[in-house]
């Protein structure tokens, strides 16, 4: 039952703040054990094509495979331009062989729609849902190539499972999993192309993306040539064959060996907390603490309409108090109060999303810090309501 929290007098400011108030949805918080001296073994000043550089890149690929339980016959490549680069590389290289179905329920998915429909001009059916909702994935034609996000970073809505995706599909599934990988159990048999970036769940550094290909995706690359020219940075084949080196540590362009070392350190930390099950449990606990907070108050709610689709990483919240005349201005003021007090940094909703807050709950965040943040949400809300009432 929701608990009414009217402002009846002076608001008591909490005393304790989170030990780490960094709740940004990207780049996300570093793991709790991180320190710069852990990067001392980085291959700085060495070629990424030297044995030491290739060895570290290969280790990043294989340790990713082991932690995420990626099948042995799937290729994993490190590519430029973060998750965006990985998604674009997949779309430019593979789409166009058949009709496409573009699925979007938040801003990044909408961006992929724009690129496919307006830039590549591919015959595509577009399925969309408003922020807080999700497209019914069971209604899609999987004999087309289906492009979708697993977890909407800007909407706080995620796929509840991959059950709607048939095993005998004729098209490819291209999944942007950047806020899901390492926090959700991805069904690899349902995903032909999967992408993510280091900067999300493991708190790595930006600019590097991961491209994961099923055997079906490799077959498409080796049997289909797009009608448009491909920039060098997107080329995954040569002479009709997959460039295997890309998936063995020979990256298309020069990677940051400092960022590679940081990713290796993050992977090592992930193993120390129980691998994928441990990371999922940490994100679940963080999100559950916020959900419980919202259930006990009548002025704040999860943006996700269906509890089954609530994200456990990018938790998006909206203010529901009828006294709020300007939702965007109110949310911005609350965010500023939290930041000024050192209680929460970078928790404003994404610019294209409905007004509210977005709190990152991935595995690098400690539940104790979420618990310490929640009283500050009460304080910031009540203080802002009081200020608004007084001004009126």
C-alpha positions as CSV (number, residue, x, y, z in Angstrom):
1,X,0.0,0.0,0.0
2,X,1.3,3.4,-0.9
3,X,2.2,5.7,2.0
4,X,1.1,9.3,1.8
5,X,4.0,11.7,2.5
6,X,2.5,15.2,2.8
7,X,4.8,18.1,3.8
8,X,3.6,19.1,7.3
9,X,6.6,20.8,8.7
10,X,10.4,21.2,8.5
11,X,12.1,18.4,6.5
12,X,14.9,16.6,8.2
13,X,18.0,16.3,6.1
14,X,19.7,12.9,6.1
15,X,23.1,12.7,7.6
16,X,24.9,9.8,5.8
17,X,25.5,10.0,2.0
18,X,26.4,7.1,-0.3
19,X,30.1,6.2,-0.1
20,X,30.0,6.3,-3.9
21,X,27.3,8.7,-5.2
22,X,28.0,7.9,-8.9
23,X,24.8,6.6,-10.4
24,X,25.4,7.6,-14.0
25,X,24.0,5.3,-16.7
26,X,27.2,5.6,-18.7
27,X,30.0,5.8,-18.3
28,X,28.9,3.9,-15.2
29,X,30.5,3.5,-11.7
30,X,33.8,1.6,-11.6
31,X,33.8,-1.5,-9.5
32,X,34.1,-1.0,-5.8
33,X,37.7,-2.5,-5.7
34,X,39.0,-0.3,-8.5
35,X,42.1,1.9,-8.2
36,X,44.4,3.3,-10.8
37,X,47.3,1.2,-9.7
38,X,45.5,-1.9,-10.9
39,X,46.2,-0.7,-14.4
40,X,50.0,-0.8,-13.9
41,X,50.3,-3.8,-16.2
42,X,48.8,-2.0,-19.2
43,X,50.7,-2.4,-22.4
44,X,51.3,1.3,-22.8
45,X,53.5,2.5,-25.6
46,X,53.3,-1.0,-27.3
47,X,51.7,-1.9,-30.5
48,X,48.4,-3.6,-30.2
49,X,49.7,-6.0,-32.9
50,X,52.8,-6.9,-30.8
51,X,52.5,-10.2,-28.9
52,X,51.7,-8.5,-25.6
53,X,49.0,-6.3,-27.2
54,X,47.4,-9.2,-29.1
55,X,47.6,-11.4,-26.0
56,X,45.6,-8.9,-23.9
57,X,43.0,-8.4,-26.6
58,X,42.6,-12.1,-27.0
59,X,42.3,-12.5,-23.3
60,X,39.5,-9.8,-23.2
61,X,37.6,-11.8,-25.9
62,X,38.0,-15.2,-24.3
63,X,37.3,-14.0,-20.7
64,X,34.1,-12.3,-22.0
65,X,33.1,-15.6,-23.6
66,X,33.7,-17.5,-20.3
67,X,31.8,-15.0,-18.1
68,X,28.8,-14.6,-20.4
69,X,28.6,-18.3,-21.3
70,X,28.8,-17.5,-25.0
71,X,28.9,-20.6,-27.2
72,X,32.2,-21.7,-28.5
73,X,31.1,-21.3,-32.2
74,X,30.1,-17.7,-31.7
75,X,32.7,-15.1,-32.8
76,X,33.5,-12.2,-30.4
77,X,35.2,-9.0,-31.7
78,X,36.4,-5.8,-30.2
79,X,35.3,-2.9,-32.4
80,X,35.5,0.9,-32.4
81,X,32.9,3.5,-31.4
82,X,31.4,1.7,-28.4
83,X,28.0,0.0,-28.7
84,X,26.9,2.4,-31.4
85,X,29.8,1.4,-33.6
86,X,29.0,-2.3,-33.1
87,X,25.3,-1.9,-33.9
88,X,26.1,0.2,-37.0
89,X,28.7,-2.3,-38.2
90,X,26.1,-5.1,-38.0
91,X,23.3,-3.2,-39.7
92,X,25.5,-1.8,-42.5
93,X,27.1,-5.2,-43.2
94,X,24.1,-7.6,-42.9
95,X,20.8,-5.8,-43.5
96,X,19.3,-5.6,-46.9
97,X,19.3,-9.3,-47.7
98,X,15.6,-9.5,-46.8
99,X,13.0,-7.3,-45.3
100,X,13.7,-5.9,-41.8
101,X,11.6,-5.3,-38.7
102,X,12.8,-2.4,-36.6
103,X,11.7,-2.4,-33.0
104,X,12.0,0.6,-30.7
105,X,10.7,1.6,-27.3
106,X,13.3,4.2,-26.3
107,X,15.7,6.7,-27.9
108,X,18.6,4.4,-29.0
109,X,16.3,1.9,-30.7
110,X,14.6,4.9,-32.4
111,X,18.1,5.9,-33.6
112,X,18.6,2.5,-35.3
113,X,15.2,2.9,-37.0
114,X,16.3,6.3,-38.4
115,X,19.6,4.8,-39.8
116,X,17.9,1.8,-41.4
117,X,14.9,3.6,-42.9
118,X,16.4,7.0,-43.8
119,X,20.0,6.3,-44.4
120,X,20.2,2.7,-45.7
121,X,16.6,3.0,-47.1
122,X,15.9,-0.7,-46.4
123,X,12.4,-2.1,-46.7
124,X,11.4,-2.3,-43.1
125,X,8.4,-2.6,-40.8
126,X,8.7,-0.3,-37.8
127,X,7.2,-1.4,-34.5
128,X,7.3,1.1,-31.6
129,X,6.0,1.6,-28.1
130,X,5.9,4.6,-25.8
131,X,8.4,5.1,-23.0
132,X,7.5,2.8,-20.2
133,X,6.0,0.2,-22.5
134,X,7.4,-2.5,-24.8
135,X,6.5,-4.0,-28.2
136,X,4.9,-7.4,-28.1
137,X,7.8,-9.4,-29.5
138,X,5.5,-12.4,-30.2
139,X,3.8,-10.4,-33.0
140,X,6.9,-9.9,-35.1
141,X,7.8,-11.7,-38.3
142,X,11.1,-13.5,-37.5
143,X,11.5,-14.5,-41.1
144,X,12.7,-10.8,-41.5
145,X,15.8,-9.4,-39.8
146,X,14.7,-8.1,-36.5
147,X,16.7,-5.3,-34.8
148,X,15.9,-4.5,-31.2
149,X,17.3,-3.5,-27.8
150,X,17.3,-5.9,-24.9
151,X,17.3,-3.3,-22.2
152,X,16.2,0.3,-22.9
153,X,18.8,2.4,-21.2
154,X,16.7,5.5,-21.5
155,X,13.3,4.0,-20.8
156,X,14.1,1.5,-18.0
157,X,12.2,-1.2,-19.9
158,X,13.7,-4.6,-20.7
159,X,12.8,-7.8,-22.5
160,X,11.4,-10.2,-19.9
161,X,12.8,-13.1,-21.8
162,X,13.7,-14.4,-25.3
163,X,10.8,-16.8,-25.4
164,X,9.0,-15.0,-28.2
165,X,11.9,-15.5,-30.6
166,X,11.6,-18.8,-32.5
167,X,14.4,-21.2,-33.0
168,X,13.5,-21.9,-36.6
169,X,13.5,-18.2,-37.6
170,X,14.4,-17.3,-41.2
171,X,15.9,-13.9,-40.5
172,X,18.6,-12.7,-38.2
173,X,18.1,-11.2,-34.7
174,X,20.3,-8.2,-34.1
175,X,20.2,-7.2,-30.4
176,X,21.6,-4.1,-28.8
177,X,22.4,-5.5,-25.3
178,X,24.6,-2.7,-24.0
179,X,22.8,-2.3,-20.7
180,X,21.9,-5.9,-20.3
181,X,25.2,-7.8,-20.8
182,X,26.7,-8.9,-17.5
183,X,23.4,-8.0,-15.7
184,X,20.9,-10.2,-17.4
185,X,20.9,-13.8,-18.7
186,X,20.9,-13.5,-22.4
187,X,19.6,-16.5,-24.5
188,X,22.4,-16.9,-27.0
189,X,20.5,-19.4,-29.1
190,X,17.9,-16.6,-29.8
191,X,20.5,-13.9,-30.7
192,X,22.4,-13.8,-34.0
193,X,24.2,-10.5,-33.5
194,X,24.7,-9.1,-30.0
195,X,26.4,-5.8,-29.1
196,X,27.5,-4.0,-25.9
197,X,30.1,-1.6,-24.7
198,X,32.6,-1.7,-21.8
199,X,31.3,1.4,-20.2
200,X,28.0,0.0,-18.9
201,X,27.6,-2.9,-16.5
202,X,31.3,-3.5,-15.8
203,X,32.0,0.2,-15.5
204,X,34.7,0.1,-18.2
205,X,36.0,3.0,-20.2
206,X,34.1,4.3,-23.3
207,X,34.9,4.1,-27.0
208,X,35.1,0.3,-27.4
209,X,32.3,-2.0,-28.4
210,X,31.8,-5.8,-28.5
211,X,30.3,-7.5,-31.5
212,X,29.1,-11.1,-31.0
213,X,28.1,-13.2,-34.1
214,X,26.3,-16.5,-34.3
215,X,27.2,-19.0,-37.0
216,X,24.0,-17.8,-38.9
217,X,25.3,-14.2,-38.8
218,X,28.7,-15.3,-40.1
219,X,26.9,-17.2,-42.9
220,X,25.1,-14.0,-43.8
221,X,28.3,-12.0,-44.0
222,X,30.0,-14.6,-46.2
223,X,27.1,-15.0,-48.6
224,X,25.7,-11.5,-48.9
225,X,27.1,-8.3,-50.2
226,X,25.2,-5.0,-49.4
227,X,24.3,-2.8,-52.3
228,X,26.0,0.2,-50.7
229,X,29.7,0.8,-50.2
230,X,31.1,-0.1,-46.8
231,X,33.6,2.2,-45.0
232,X,36.8,0.4,-44.0
233,X,35.8,0.6,-40.4
234,X,32.7,-1.5,-41.0
235,X,34.3,-4.3,-43.2
236,X,34.1,-7.7,-41.6
237,X,34.9,-9.8,-44.7
238,X,37.5,-10.0,-47.3
239,X,37.1,-12.0,-50.5
240,X,33.8,-13.3,-49.3
241,X,35.3,-14.7,-46.1
242,X,35.1,-13.5,-42.5
243,X,38.2,-11.6,-41.4
244,X,38.9,-14.0,-38.5
245,X,41.6,-11.8,-37.1
246,X,39.1,-9.3,-35.9
247,X,37.7,-12.0,-33.6
248,X,41.1,-13.1,-32.4
249,X,42.4,-9.7,-31.2
250,X,43.5,-8.1,-34.4
251,X,41.2,-5.1,-34.1
252,X,40.1,-3.0,-37.2
253,X,41.6,0.2,-35.7
254,X,43.9,0.9,-32.8
255,X,42.4,0.3,-29.4
256,X,43.4,2.0,-26.2
257,X,45.6,-0.5,-24.4
258,X,44.8,1.4,-21.2
259,X,41.1,0.8,-21.7
260,X,41.8,-2.8,-22.5
261,X,43.6,-3.2,-19.2
262,X,40.8,-1.6,-17.4
263,X,38.3,-4.0,-19.0
264,X,40.5,-7.0,-18.0
265,X,40.6,-5.7,-14.4
266,X,36.8,-5.4,-14.5
267,X,36.4,-8.9,-15.8
268,X,38.7,-10.1,-13.0
269,X,36.5,-8.3,-10.4
270,X,33.4,-9.8,-12.0
271,X,34.8,-13.3,-11.4
272,X,35.5,-12.4,-7.8
273,X,31.9,-11.7,-7.1
274,X,30.6,-14.9,-8.6
275,X,30.7,-14.3,-12.3
276,X,27.5,-13.7,-14.2
277,X,25.2,-15.1,-11.4
278,X,26.9,-12.8,-8.9
279,X,26.6,-9.8,-11.1
280,X,22.9,-10.5,-11.9
281,X,22.2,-10.9,-8.1
282,X,23.9,-7.5,-7.4
283,X,21.9,-5.7,-10.0
284,X,18.6,-7.4,-8.9
285,X,19.2,-6.4,-5.2
286,X,19.9,-2.8,-6.2
287,X,16.8,-2.5,-8.3
288,X,14.6,-4.2,-5.8
289,X,15.6,-1.7,-3.1
290,X,14.4,1.2,-5.4
291,X,11.2,-0.7,-6.4
292,X,10.4,-1.3,-2.7
293,X,10.9,2.4,-2.0
294,X,8.5,3.4,-4.8
295,X,5.9,0.9,-3.6
296,X,5.8,2.6,-0.2
297,X,5.3,6.1,-1.6
298,X,2.5,7.6,-3.7
299,X,4.6,10.4,-5.3
300,X,7.1,8.3,-7.3
301,X,6.7,5.3,-9.5
302,X,8.7,3.2,-12.0
303,X,8.4,4.4,-15.6
304,X,8.0,0.8,-16.7
305,X,4.3,0.0,-16.8
306,X,4.6,-3.8,-16.5
307,X,6.7,-5.0,-13.5
308,X,7.8,-7.9,-15.6
309,X,9.6,-5.5,-18.0
310,X,11.3,-3.3,-15.3
311,X,15.0,-2.9,-16.0
312,X,17.4,-3.9,-13.2
313,X,20.2,-1.7,-14.5
314,X,18.8,1.6,-15.8
315,X,16.0,2.2,-13.3
316,X,13.8,5.0,-14.6
317,X,11.4,6.8,-12.2
318,X,8.7,9.4,-12.7
319,X,7.1,11.8,-10.1
320,X,3.4,11.2,-9.8
321,X,2.4,13.9,-7.2
322,X,-0.5,15.9,-8.6
323,X,0.9,19.1,-7.1
324,X,3.8,19.1,-9.5
325,X,2.9,21.6,-12.2
326,X,6.1,21.4,-14.2
327,X,7.4,17.8,-14.2
328,X,10.6,18.6,-16.1
329,X,11.5,21.6,-14.0
330,X,10.7,19.7,-10.8
331,X,12.8,16.7,-11.7
332,X,15.7,18.9,-12.6
333,X,15.5,20.7,-9.3
334,X,15.5,17.5,-7.4
335,X,18.5,16.3,-9.4
336,X,20.4,19.5,-8.6
337,X,19.6,19.1,-4.8
338,X,20.9,15.6,-4.8
339,X,24.1,16.5,-6.6
340,X,24.7,19.6,-4.4
341,X,24.5,17.4,-1.3
342,X,26.8,14.7,-2.7
343,X,24.0,12.2,-2.5
344,X,23.7,11.3,-6.2
345,X,25.5,12.4,-9.4
346,X,24.1,12.2,-12.9
347,X,20.6,10.8,-12.1
348,X,18.5,13.0,-14.4
349,X,16.3,11.3,-17.0
350,X,17.7,11.0,-20.5
351,X,17.0,14.2,-22.6
352,X,14.5,12.5,-24.9
353,X,12.7,10.5,-22.1
354,X,9.8,11.6,-19.9
355,X,10.9,13.9,-17.0
356,X,12.1,12.0,-13.9
357,X,15.1,10.3,-12.5
358,X,17.3,7.5,-13.8
359,X,19.4,5.6,-11.3
360,X,22.0,3.1,-12.5
361,X,21.8,-0.2,-10.6
362,X,24.3,-2.4,-12.4
363,X,26.6,-4.8,-10.5
364,X,29.4,-2.2,-9.9
365,X,27.0,-0.3,-7.6
366,X,26.8,-1.3,-4.0
367,X,23.4,-1.9,-2.5
368,X,24.5,0.0,0.6
369,X,24.9,3.1,-1.6
370,X,21.4,2.6,-3.0
371,X,20.1,2.3,0.6
372,X,21.9,5.5,1.6
373,X,20.5,7.4,-1.4
374,X,16.9,6.6,-0.8
375,X,16.4,8.9,2.3
376,X,17.8,11.7,0.2
377,X,15.2,11.1,-2.5
378,X,12.6,11.6,0.3
379,X,14.3,14.8,1.4
380,X,14.8,16.2,-2.0
381,X,11.2,15.6,-3.0
382,X,9.7,17.0,0.1
383,X,12.1,20.0,0.1
384,X,11.2,20.8,-3.5
385,X,7.5,20.4,-2.9
386,X,7.8,22.7,0.1
387,X,9.7,25.3,-2.0
388,X,7.1,25.1,-4.8
389,X,4.2,25.5,-2.3
390,X,5.8,28.5,-0.7
391,X,6.5,30.1,-4.0
392,X,2.9,29.7,-5.0
